[in-house]
Amino acid sequence: EVQLVESGGGMVQPGGSLRLSCAASGFPFRGYDMNWVRQAPGKGPEWVSGINVGGAGTWYADSVKGRFTISRDNAERTLDLQMNNLTPEDTANYYCNIEGTGHWGQGTQVTVSS
C-alpha cells in the first residue's frame, strides 16, 4: 500500500523558515519523480515544486523560486521542502505527491502569520 506521510508544518511569522518532510513507503520511491503541492483555504491545488528520480533536476513555481528548496534521499525514502522567507501567501496545507499518480499524503498545515 502506497503511503506518503508529511510532517514539519506549523505556525511561523513572516520571514521565518520551515522544513517539511514526506516519508514514503509501499512503492519504489527511487523510481518516481516527486512533487510538493499546496492548497490554501478556498482555493484549488497549486503545484509548488518537483524533483526528478535522481534529485539533480528540480523545478519550482515562480511564486516560491529562490525561497524554497526541494530535495530527496532515496536511501531514506524521504522528500523534503526547505521553505525560507515565508509570507502569509504561503499559508496552505502542503502535500507530497507521486508524479503522474493520484497518490497524496494527508498533508501538513503551514500558517504564516504575525
C-alpha positions as CSV (number, residue, x, y, z in Angstrom):
1,E,0.0,0.0,0.0
2,V,1.3,3.4,-1.0
3,Q,1.8,5.7,2.0
4,L,3.0,9.3,2.0
5,V,3.3,10.9,5.4
6,E,4.0,14.6,5.6
7,S,5.4,16.4,8.7
8,G,7.1,19.6,9.7
9,G,4.3,22.1,9.3
10,G,3.4,24.7,11.9
11,M,2.9,28.4,12.5
12,V,5.6,30.8,11.8
13,Q,6.0,34.6,11.5
14,P,6.6,36.3,8.1
15,G,10.2,35.9,7.1
16,G,10.6,32.7,9.0
17,S,11.5,29.2,7.8
18,L,10.1,25.7,8.0
19,R,11.3,22.4,6.7
20,L,8.7,19.9,5.5
21,S,9.4,16.2,5.1
22,C,7.5,13.4,3.5
23,A,8.1,9.8,4.4
24,A,7.3,7.4,1.5
25,S,6.6,3.7,1.6
26,G,4.8,1.0,-0.4
27,F,6.3,1.8,-3.8
28,P,9.7,2.0,-5.5
29,F,10.5,5.6,-4.3
30,R,13.7,5.9,-6.3
31,G,11.8,5.2,-9.5
32,Y,9.4,8.2,-9.4
33,D,9.7,11.9,-9.8
34,M,8.0,13.6,-6.8
35,N,6.2,16.9,-6.2
36,W,5.1,19.2,-3.4
37,V,1.6,20.7,-3.9
38,R,-0.2,23.1,-1.7
39,Q,-3.8,24.1,-1.2
40,A,-4.8,27.3,0.5
41,P,-8.3,27.7,2.1
42,G,-10.9,28.2,-0.5
43,K,-8.5,27.7,-3.4
44,G,-7.6,24.9,-5.7
45,P,-4.3,22.9,-5.5
46,E,-1.2,24.7,-6.6
47,W,1.9,22.8,-7.7
48,V,4.9,24.1,-5.7
49,S,8.0,22.1,-6.7
50,G,9.1,18.9,-8.3
51,I,12.2,16.8,-8.3
52,N,13.4,14.0,-10.6
53,V,14.3,10.5,-9.6
54,G,18.0,11.2,-9.0
55,G,17.5,14.5,-7.4
56,A,19.6,16.5,-9.9
57,G,16.6,18.0,-11.6
58,T,14.4,20.4,-9.6
59,W,11.6,22.7,-10.6
60,Y,9.8,25.5,-8.8
61,A,6.7,27.6,-9.2
62,D,7.5,31.3,-9.8
63,S,5.9,32.1,-6.5
64,V,8.4,30.2,-4.5
65,K,11.5,30.3,-6.7
66,G,14.6,31.5,-4.7
67,R,12.9,30.8,-1.4
68,F,12.1,27.1,-1.4
69,T,14.4,24.2,-2.0
70,I,13.3,20.6,-2.7
71,S,15.4,17.6,-2.0
72,R,15.2,13.9,-1.7
73,D,17.0,11.0,0.0
74,N,16.4,7.8,-1.9
75,A,18.1,5.6,0.7
76,E,15.9,7.0,3.4
77,R,12.8,7.3,1.1
78,T,12.2,10.9,2.1
79,L,11.2,14.0,0.3
80,D,11.9,17.4,1.9
81,L,11.0,21.0,1.2
82,Q,13.1,23.8,2.9
83,M,11.0,26.9,3.0
84,N,12.7,30.3,3.7
85,N,11.4,33.8,3.9
86,L,7.9,32.7,4.3
87,T,5.0,35.1,3.6
88,P,1.3,34.9,4.5
89,E,0.6,33.9,0.9
90,D,2.4,30.6,1.6
91,T,-0.3,29.6,4.2
92,A,-1.7,26.3,3.0
93,N,-1.9,22.6,3.5
94,Y,1.2,21.1,1.9
95,Y,1.1,17.6,0.3
96,C,3.7,15.4,-1.3
97,N,2.6,13.7,-4.5
98,I,4.0,10.9,-6.7
99,E,4.3,12.4,-10.2
100,G,1.7,11.2,-12.6
101,T,-0.4,9.5,-10.0
102,G,-3.3,10.4,-7.7
103,H,-1.3,9.4,-4.6
104,W,-1.2,12.2,-2.0
105,G,-0.4,12.2,1.7
106,Q,-2.7,13.7,4.4
107,G,-0.9,17.0,4.2
108,T,0.8,19.2,6.8
109,Q,-0.5,22.7,7.6
110,V,1.7,25.7,7.2
111,T,0.4,29.0,8.6
112,V,2.4,32.2,8.2
113,S,1.1,35.0,10.4
114,S,2.3,37.8,12.6
